[in-house]
Amino acid sequence: MAVPELSDDEIAAMSEDERRALIQRLHTPRLRLPRPEVVNLIRRARLALMVGGCLALIPWMVYLGLTLPDDYQARNWSAAWIGFDIALVLMMATCAYLGWRRRVVLILPAFGTGMLLLVDAWFDIITAEPDDIWTSIGTAVLGEIPLALLQISGSIMMLRYLIMAHPLKDPVVSPLRARLPF
């Protein structure tokens, strides 16, 4: 069966919607997407878990706020901090490697690294002894928070770029409001 060819002029004469519909008809996904009912089931389960988790954590936080002591001696304190710092170093190394290789998947560890840096700054300040508080605040303000914002904003910028570059992207919809394709 012969496939009719479209000239550049015919394509240029098409509206945005017509071009998008043509791209969608020609686009063949390389990956086999799961059945819609499976996707919907998984989506509903994840949403239920997140909403349920939020609702369960609110009374838990109130309970902890009323019952936890102001001061507490923790076991394995150094192992906890060293373990956290190892995770942070691994995330940063992953970002460096994926950035060097120019891999799209960099978005995930970049965002995660930013969040870990914010958590690190928070706990450094909150757990600091009175003599060390200004050092913790300085480290957070001059190092951890700016680097975290760089990582998080960079990952959002990369995600926005990928959405904008997608041939089926609706130009009227903000990139950060784009819907999942399945």
Sine and cosine of phi, psi and omega as CSV:
sin_phi,cos_phi,sin_psi,cos_psi,sin_omega,cos_omega
0.00,0.00,0.80,-0.60,-0.02,-1.00
-0.97,0.24,0.68,-0.73,0.02,-1.00
-0.99,-0.15,0.83,-0.56,0.00,-1.00
-0.92,0.38,0.63,-0.78,0.02,-1.00
-1.00,-0.10,0.59,-0.80,0.09,-1.00
-0.98,-0.21,0.69,-0.72,0.05,-1.00
-0.99,0.14,0.26,-0.97,0.05,-1.00
-0.87,0.49,-0.60,0.80,0.01,-1.00
-0.91,0.41,-0.64,0.77,0.01,-1.00
-0.91,0.41,-0.64,0.77,0.03,-1.00
-0.93,0.38,-0.66,0.75,0.01,-1.00
-0.90,0.44,-0.50,0.87,-0.02,-1.00
-0.98,0.21,-0.23,0.97,-0.01,-1.00
-0.95,0.30,0.48,-0.88,0.10,-0.99
-0.97,0.22,0.21,-0.98,0.05,-1.00
-0.84,0.54,-0.70,0.72,-0.02,-1.00
-0.90,0.44,-0.64,0.77,0.01,-1.00
-0.91,0.41,-0.67,0.74,0.04,-1.00
-0.90,0.44,-0.67,0.74,0.01,-1.00
-0.89,0.45,-0.66,0.75,0.03,-1.00
-0.90,0.44,-0.63,0.77,0.04,-1.00
-0.90,0.44,-0.71,0.70,0.03,-1.00
-0.87,0.50,-0.68,0.73,-0.02,-1.00
-0.90,0.44,-0.62,0.79,0.03,-1.00
-0.93,0.36,-0.58,0.81,-0.03,-1.00
-0.99,0.12,-0.41,0.91,-0.07,-1.00
-0.95,0.31,0.85,-0.53,0.08,-1.00
-0.92,-0.38,0.91,-0.40,-0.01,-1.00
-0.88,0.47,0.68,-0.73,0.04,-1.00
-0.96,0.27,-0.51,0.86,-0.01,-1.00
-1.00,-0.09,0.61,-0.79,0.10,-1.00
-0.99,0.13,0.90,-0.43,-0.02,-1.00
-0.97,0.25,0.53,-0.85,0.05,-1.00
-0.91,0.41,0.35,-0.94,0.01,-1.00
-0.87,0.49,0.58,-0.82,-0.04,-1.00
-0.83,0.56,-0.61,0.79,-0.02,-1.00
-0.93,0.37,-0.52,0.85,0.06,-1.00
-0.94,0.35,-0.70,0.72,0.02,-1.00
-0.87,0.50,-0.70,0.71,-0.01,-1.00
-0.90,0.43,-0.65,0.76,0.02,-1.00
-0.89,0.45,-0.74,0.68,0.00,-1.00
-0.90,0.44,-0.67,0.74,0.01,-1.00
-0.88,0.48,-0.73,0.69,0.01,-1.00
-0.89,0.46,-0.65,0.76,0.01,-1.00
-0.89,0.45,-0.70,0.71,0.01,-1.00
-0.90,0.43,-0.68,0.73,0.02,-1.00
-0.89,0.45,-0.68,0.73,0.02,-1.00
-0.88,0.48,-0.67,0.75,0.02,-1.00
-0.90,0.44,-0.66,0.75,-0.01,-1.00
-0.94,0.34,-0.69,0.73,0.03,-1.00
-0.91,0.41,-0.70,0.71,0.03,-1.00
-0.88,0.48,-0.66,0.75,0.04,-1.00
-0.88,0.47,-0.69,0.73,0.03,-1.00
-0.88,0.47,-0.72,0.69,-0.02,-1.00
-0.91,0.41,-0.58,0.81,0.00,-1.00
-0.96,0.29,-0.55,0.84,-0.05,-1.00
-0.96,0.30,-0.46,0.89,-0.03,-1.00
-0.88,0.47,-0.82,0.58,0.03,-1.00
-0.92,0.40,-0.51,0.86,0.04,-1.00
-0.89,0.46,-0.68,0.73,0.02,-1.00
-0.91,0.42,-0.63,0.78,0.05,-1.00
-0.89,0.46,-0.72,0.70,0.02,-1.00
-0.85,0.52,-0.74,0.67,0.00,-1.00
-0.89,0.46,-0.66,0.75,0.01,-1.00
-0.88,0.48,-0.53,0.85,-0.01,-1.00
-1.00,0.06,-0.40,0.92,-0.15,-0.99
-0.92,-0.39,-0.40,0.92,-0.05,-1.00
-0.95,0.32,0.60,-0.80,0.05,-1.00
-0.96,0.29,0.40,-0.92,0.03,-1.00
-0.94,0.34,-0.48,0.88,-0.05,-1.00
-0.79,-0.62,0.63,-0.78,-0.06,-1.00
-0.47,-0.88,0.71,-0.70,0.07,-1.00
-1.00,0.04,0.85,-0.52,-0.05,-1.00
-0.98,-0.22,0.65,-0.76,0.12,-0.99
-0.99,0.13,0.41,-0.91,0.07,-1.00
0.82,0.57,0.54,0.84,-0.03,-1.00
-0.84,0.55,-0.76,0.66,-0.04,-1.00
-0.92,0.39,-0.61,0.79,0.03,-1.00
-0.90,0.43,-0.61,0.79,0.02,-1.00
-0.89,0.45,-0.74,0.67,-0.03,-1.00
-0.93,0.37,-0.67,0.74,0.01,-1.00
-0.91,0.42,-0.67,0.74,0.05,-1.00
-0.87,0.49,-0.67,0.74,0.04,-1.00
-0.89,0.45,-0.70,0.72,0.00,-1.00
-0.91,0.40,-0.56,0.83,0.09,-1.00
-0.89,0.45,-0.70,0.71,0.04,-1.00
-0.87,0.49,-0.66,0.75,0.01,-1.00
-0.90,0.43,-0.69,0.72,0.03,-1.00
-0.89,0.46,-0.67,0.74,0.02,-1.00
-0.89,0.46,-0.65,0.76,0.03,-1.00
-0.91,0.41,-0.68,0.73,0.00,-1.00
-0.91,0.42,-0.65,0.76,0.04,-1.00
-0.91,0.42,-0.63,0.78,0.05,-1.00
-0.88,0.47,-0.68,0.73,0.05,-1.00
-0.88,0.48,-0.70,0.71,-0.01,-1.00
-0.88,0.48,-0.73,0.68,-0.02,-1.00
-0.90,0.44,-0.76,0.65,-0.03,-1.00
-0.92,0.39,-0.56,0.83,0.08,-1.00
-0.92,0.39,-0.66,0.75,0.04,-1.00
-0.89,0.45,-0.63,0.77,0.00,-1.00
-0.99,0.12,-0.07,1.00,0.01,-1.00
0.84,0.54,0.76,0.65,-0.03,-1.00
-0.99,-0.14,0.68,-0.73,-0.02,-1.00
-0.89,0.46,-0.56,0.83,-0.04,-1.00
-0.89,0.46,-0.15,0.99,0.10,-1.00
-0.81,0.58,-0.47,0.88,-0.03,-1.00
-0.81,0.59,-0.67,0.74,-0.08,-1.00
-0.93,0.37,-0.82,0.57,0.00,-1.00
-0.93,0.36,-0.44,0.90,0.04,-1.00
-0.90,0.43,-0.72,0.69,0.03,-1.00
-0.91,0.43,-0.69,0.72,0.01,-1.00
-0.88,0.47,-0.64,0.77,0.03,-1.00
-0.90,0.44,-0.68,0.74,0.04,-1.00
-0.86,0.51,-0.69,0.73,0.02,-1.00
-0.91,0.40,-0.66,0.75,0.04,-1.00
-0.88,0.48,-0.62,0.78,0.03,-1.00
-0.91,0.43,-0.63,0.78,0.05,-1.00
-0.92,0.40,-0.66,0.75,0.05,-1.00
-0.89,0.45,-0.67,0.74,0.02,-1.00
-0.87,0.49,-0.72,0.69,0.01,-1.00
-0.88,0.48,-0.71,0.71,-0.01,-1.00
-0.84,0.54,-0.80,0.60,-0.06,-1.00
-0.94,0.33,-0.53,0.85,0.09,-1.00
-0.86,0.51,-0.69,0.72,-0.05,-1.00
-0.96,0.28,-0.73,0.69,-0.08,-1.00
-0.91,0.41,-0.58,0.82,-0.07,-1.00
-0.99,-0.10,0.02,1.00,-0.05,-1.00
-0.93,0.36,0.61,-0.80,0.14,-0.99
-0.94,0.33,0.38,-0.92,-0.02,-1.00
-0.81,0.59,-0.57,0.82,-0.01,-1.00
-0.94,0.33,-0.39,0.92,-0.09,-1.00
-0.97,-0.25,-0.02,1.00,-0.15,-0.99
-0.87,0.49,-0.66,0.75,-0.05,-1.00
-0.94,0.33,-0.53,0.84,0.09,-1.00
-0.91,0.42,-0.68,0.73,0.02,-1.00
-0.91,0.42,-0.68,0.74,0.02,-1.00
-0.90,0.43,-0.69,0.72,0.01,-1.00
-0.88,0.47,-0.69,0.72,0.03,-1.00
-0.89,0.46,-0.65,0.76,0.00,-1.00
-0.92,0.40,-0.75,0.66,-0.08,-1.00
-0.94,0.34,-0.61,0.79,-0.07,-1.00
-1.00,-0.03,-0.33,0.95,-0.08,-1.00
-0.82,-0.58,-0.93,0.38,-0.17,-0.98
-0.91,0.42,-0.74,0.68,-0.05,-1.00
-0.93,0.38,-0.73,0.68,0.05,-1.00
-0.87,0.50,-0.66,0.75,0.02,-1.00
-0.92,0.40,-0.62,0.78,0.05,-1.00
-0.89,0.47,-0.71,0.70,0.00,-1.00
-0.90,0.43,-0.60,0.80,0.06,-1.00
-0.89,0.45,-0.71,0.71,-0.01,-1.00
-0.91,0.41,-0.73,0.68,-0.05,-1.00
-0.92,0.38,-0.72,0.69,0.00,-1.00
-0.92,0.40,-0.57,0.82,0.05,-1.00
-0.91,0.42,-0.66,0.75,0.01,-1.00
-0.93,0.37,-0.61,0.79,0.05,-1.00
-0.92,0.40,-0.63,0.78,0.03,-1.00
-0.89,0.45,-0.67,0.74,0.02,-1.00
-0.91,0.42,-0.67,0.75,0.03,-1.00
-0.89,0.46,-0.69,0.72,0.02,-1.00
-0.87,0.49,-0.67,0.74,0.02,-1.00
-0.88,0.48,-0.71,0.70,-0.01,-1.00
-0.88,0.47,-0.63,0.78,0.03,-1.00
-0.92,0.39,-0.71,0.71,-0.02,-1.00
-0.90,0.43,-0.56,0.83,-0.05,-1.00
-0.99,0.17,-0.20,0.98,-0.03,-1.00
-0.93,0.37,0.74,-0.67,-0.08,-1.00
-0.91,0.42,-0.37,0.93,-0.02,-1.00
-0.99,-0.11,0.11,0.99,-0.03,-1.00
-0.90,0.44,0.78,-0.63,0.06,-1.00
-0.97,0.23,0.88,-0.48,-0.08,-1.00
-0.91,0.41,-0.31,0.95,-0.02,-1.00
-0.99,0.16,-0.42,0.91,-0.08,-1.00
-1.00,-0.02,0.72,-0.70,0.07,-1.00
-0.86,0.52,0.62,-0.78,0.00,-1.00
-0.84,0.55,-0.55,0.83,-0.03,-1.00
-0.99,0.11,0.01,1.00,0.10,-0.99
-0.92,-0.40,0.12,0.99,-0.01,-1.00
-0.90,0.44,0.63,-0.78,-0.02,-1.00
-1.00,0.06,0.46,-0.89,0.10,-1.00
-0.90,0.43,0.57,-0.82,-0.04,-1.00
-0.96,0.27,-0.20,0.98,0.02,-1.00
-0.58,-0.82,0.00,0.00,0.00,0.00
